[in-house]
Amino acid sequence: MMFLFERDTWQEVYDSLTKNKLRTALTMFGVWWGVLLLIWLLGSARGLDNSFNRLFGDFATNSVFVWGQSTSKPFKGFQEGRMVNLTLTDAKKVEENIEGIEFVVPRNQNSSLVVRNFQSGTFSINGDYPLLDKVQKKKLVHGRFLNQNDIDENKKVVVISEDIYLQLFEKDAEVINEYIQINGINFTVIGMFKNGNQNMGPTSDIHIPFTTFQQIYNQGENIGWMMLTGQPDADIKQVEEDAKLLLKNLHDIHPEDKRAFGSFNLGDMFDKFNGFLFGMQFLTWFVGIATLIAGVFAIGNILLITVKERTKEIGVRRALGATPFEVKRQIIVEAVFITIVSGLLGIISGGLILILENYKWGQGPEATLVNPSVSIPIVFIALTILVVLGSLIGLIPAFKATSIKPIEALREE
Amino acid sequence: MLKISKLHKSYPIGDSSLHVLKGIDLSVDSGEMVAIMGSSGSGKSTLLNIIGMLDELDKGEYVLDNVPIVDLNEKKAAIYRNKFLGFIFQSFNLINYKNAIENVALPLYYQGFKRKERLEKALFHLSKVGLSDWAKHLPNELSGGQKQRVAIARALAADPKLLLADEPTGALDTKTSHEIMEFLQQLNDEGKTILIVTHEEDIADMCKRIVRLKDGVIMEDKFVTQVRASQYV
């Protein structure tokens, strides 16, 4: 392989490629475009993937929300249109009886006037269990989240988001152990968390213990909705159906009543997005590789023409003592060289497009393409494919070049 | 130097075959300058191509510099050509995107010389043909005579035992032809063995021996008194 480090090898490559610059450029275009497409599309798909992940971000993705609505079918003597309220008992029953359930988190929500000194605003107040933190991860900046003790003792404590802090507190004011008034009652702030990038379901900026919520809003056993999280290997669609059926049974609702319980299946949505992303990546690879192969074939084709045009020159070289091996090697080096150079240019320009995309669509919380990028191994795989394809395709013109006898090559005009 | 006996060569043409060389016996000693003459179709170029190992013989023997040339595969032929032979063509056959010195250095490249050494040798041979000032010029910037001199320098670069010239003056005017012949005579005076295929009588007269071919056999093989080209220049 020493010949690869000799100046002459490259001088020869340079000479023969610069001989017809336009043709060389056109030849390179195909591979350049293929690699550019591959890098660009893969990077964008990754960006989309990242932004979806950020969207679902802090949520356990195999979750489903269930809430009560009104019945649409009369059943067991009840008229249709009856309001259905979920209760803590329902939550407990679901947790105990449904297979594949990891947690059930009952939640309550109400909106109230929140006051801090002279600032005030109406926000939604959530009554929550500590378990919420497992399903919807809170990024705490200060303090802690609710704990079992708060629940047991109906403590008047509150965990707020950074947004609420910015609206109610003065700049740089201390937040932990300060008081805010909710519904006329003073609550101690015990934690502050960073707002998620996107929120799934109702916004939740203020969290107080579930039991405290029951007391101040006089909710009794009623809950607003429950979040069911499946075990990692559970089929969340099945969990949703089972839970709904159980709830219908408990509330004397017709088993085929489709309106009585509303639900939002996060896992299902997530699967759909994932399927979409997978399809997109597959398409990207397919289109990219196909274009790449077409590009490499174009290179082989052009080299074949070049070899045909250079028949006489090759004849002269052979008369001067070039062995067939040397002639072939030279042509293959040329083929590999143009594939690699155009491939590298493709990688670079694809990268530039991704940088541009990141600059235009990848900034801020509403970004649609977060960190669009291609991993180094993929770049290496693409390069390896290029080298392999380049040398394979170079073989055809190389053998063509030496298949003619030197005497015939010399006679060529 | 060179010994050919009972050489036969035929080319297939459609279903039949054309018998071009019909038993050639020829031996050339070191230091000779031989003109191979004949009308077109006489087989003179075919003979030269076989001597030059650009073509294979069908039947007969060919010994070059005590090396029997048999079982030629392309690789072997390439190595022999590189080691023993220097070619001069009618149409010069310079590589048009390489300048004069690179053209001359090409056989040395295939001999595996390092670049620096190669260019030194090439420049030496270029100055021998009086073109050292033109080293960096491309072939299309040179006149016909200059091109042929570059081609001669290239043929000499590898220090071959035998120079083969196929109508070296065929594309040149009389004056330039004589210059080239004068130069070839000088080379012969220095001891190079030279074979020239030509159909021009005056060119043949400038050699030391004339071999006439007709219809694939040698009609005449005679030593002549060399006409020095310098007297015309």
Interface residues (C-beta under 8 A of the other chain):
Chain A: R7 D8 D15 S16 K19 K312 E313 G315 V316 R317 R318 A319 L320 G321 A322 T323 P324 F325 E326 T402 K405 P406 I407 L410
Chain B: N49 G52 L54 D55 E74 K75 A77 A78 I79 R81 N82 K83 F87 F89 N93 I95 Y97 K98 L106 P107 Y109 Y110 Q111 R115 R154 A158
